[in-house]
Amino acid sequence: MTQGMRVGIVGVGFMGHGIAKNVLKHGHQLTFLNHPGNQPVADLVAAGAARTDSAAMLAAASEVIILCVTGSPQVEDAMFRQDGVHGGLKRGAIVLDCTTAIPTSTAKVAKAIEAAGARYLDTAMTRTSKEAEEGRIGLIVGGEEALFNEVEPLLRCFAESITYAGPVGSGHKLKLLHNFVSLGFAALLSEATACAQRAGVDSRVFLDVLEKGAGDGVVYRRLKPFIETGDASGLRFTIANALKDLSYYNAMAGDAGAHRAIAEAARHTFEVAAESGHAQALVPELIAALAKHS
């Protein structure tokens, strides 16, 4: 699985566009599903990609189908609607689900795919659209290890860091855990920064204290430009998506009977911002939303 695979992708959005571009770059054939949520695709078409309005036809034409949509409802719709992916799956085809998903939905989708004679891996993504365009996303993969080994060369076309996590669902579970930690810290730092601003604390001194103490880290460095200059581009992830991911985490924790008081508080923080008109703002802008909220 190194050259000339027939690959189909559903979801050419902020992350999917980069995946599609790098699949083409490495010599694979690509078909993508037309959708209003796609990013501009002229560059993909110019590089040889084909497009279709039929998810079933996309599946029928592909050895590997990549799903890169918003969440579990969108995955289930793409799979099971009339003319969906499931109706076009060939025996032996491989479905790679890059979506951030609810694990109970993952199990349902995987079972249906396997019943159709196809194969499934949950290949949850980390990092941002910038790394996606560069072919440097992270992947957390759940499914049969032999299948992971088979498909890993294709994954390397668009991913820099790949972790095999265990059985089906493990990738999506670990993605939710990862996002709870990262978005939970983003909520905490945003709330602390908003408090500092309202309390009249100098932002430069606030940042200096955090960096010399225990506040430094990846999420801190992505939010720091917004605190300094109002540049939100360090974390290109919307408040609406953060709320969705934390809601999924809380659902998973509830199914597991796990304590989730902090997770629910973090989810509520993003919910407040979304409901006050900031749903499509980027996560660093949570700081401004909380600074205004009383």
C-alpha positions, 0 to 999 in steps of 0.5 A, spaced: 500 500 500 505 505 497 502 507 490 496 507 486 491 506 491 484 508 489 482 513 495 475 516 496 474 522 502 468 524 505 469 531 508 474 536 505 473 541 510 479 544 514 482 538 516 480 533 510 483 538 505 490 537 507 489 530 507 486 529 500 492 534 498 497 529 501 494 523 498 494 526 491 501 528 493 504 521 494 501 518 488 494 515 490 488 516 486 483 520 489 475 521 489 472 526 493 464 527 495 461 534 493 459 538 499 457 545 501 462 544 507 468 543 503 473 547 502 475 550 495 477 544 491 480 547 485 487 545 487 485 538 488 481 537 481 488 540 478 492 535 481 487 530 478 482 528 483 475 526 481 469 528 484 462 525 485 455 527 488 454 520 490 457 517 497 455 510 494 459 511 488 465 514 491 465 507 496 464 503 490 470 506 486 475 506 492 479 501 496 480 506 502 474 510 504 476 516 509 471 519 513 473 526 515 466 529 518 464 533 524 461 528 528 457 522 529 451 524 526 454 526 520 458 519 520 452 515 521 448 520 515 454 519 510 454 511 512 447 509 512 443 515 508 440 513 501 446 512 497 450 512 502 457 509 503 455 503 506 451 501 500 457 502 495 462 498 500 466 492 496 468 486 500 475 488 503 475 495 502 477 499 508 474 505 512 478 510 515 474 514 520 478 520 522 472 524 525 471 525 533 466 521 535 462 518 540 465 511 542 458 507 542 456 510 535 463 508 533 462 501 535 455 501 531 458 503 524 464 498 525 459 493 526 455 495 520 461 495 515 464 489 517 457 485 516 458 488 509 465 485 508 469 491 509 474 493 514 474 499 519 479 503 523 478 509 527 483 514 525 482 520 530 486 526 528 490 531 533 493 537 531 490 543 526 489 544 519 496 547 518 499 541 520 493 537 515 496 541 509 503 540 511 501 532 512 503 532 519 497 531 523 497 526 529 493 520 528 490 515 534 488 508 531 483 503 533 482 496 530 485 490 528 493 491 528 494 487 522 489 492 518 493 497 521 500 495 519 497 494 512 494 501 511 500 505 515 504 506 509 497 510 506 497 514 513 504 516 513 502 520 507 498 525 511 500 524 518 507 525 522 505 522 529 501 515 529 499 511 535 496 504 535 491 504 540 488 498 541 481 495 538 476 498 534 474 504 538 480 505 542 482 511 537 476 515 538 476 514 546 483 516 546 481 522 542 476 524 547 481 524 552 486 528 549 481 533 547 478 533 554 485 535 557 487 540 552 480 543 551 479 543 559 486 547 560 484 552 554 477 553 558 481 554 565 487 558 562 481 562 558 477 563 565 484 565 569 486 570 563 479 573 563 479 574 571 486 577 570 484 582 565 477 584 569 482 584 576 487 589 572 493 584 572 498 586 567 498 581 561 505 581 560 506 580 568 501 574 568 504 571 562 511 571 565 509 568 572 505 562 568 511 561 564 516 561 570 511 557 574 507 551 571 502 554 566 507 553 560 505 548 555 502 546 548 495 549 549 498 555 553 503 557 547 497 557 542 493 561 546 499 566 548 498 570 542 491 572 543 493 574 550 498 578 547 496 581 541 489 578 539 491 573 534 487 567 535 490 563 529 494 559 534 488 554 535 484 554 529 478 550 532 471 553 533 468 554 540 462 550 537 467 544 535 470 544 542 463 544 545 461 538 541 468 534 543 467 536 550 459 533 550 462 527 547 467 526 552 462 527 557 457 522 554 463 517 554 465 518 561 457 517 563 457 511 559 463 508 563 460 511 570 467 515 570 467 522 575 466 528 570 465 534 574 471 538 571 469 535 564 462 538 565 464 545 568 469 545 562 463 543 557 459 549 560 464 554 559 464 553 552 456 552 552 456 559 555 460 562 550 457 559 544 450 561 547 452 568 547 454 568 540 461 566 539 460 559 537 464 560 530 469 564 534 476 560 535 478 557 542 483 563 543 477 568 543 474 564 549 478 569 553 474 575 550 467 572 551 469 570 558 472 577 559 465 580 557 461 575 560 458 577 567 
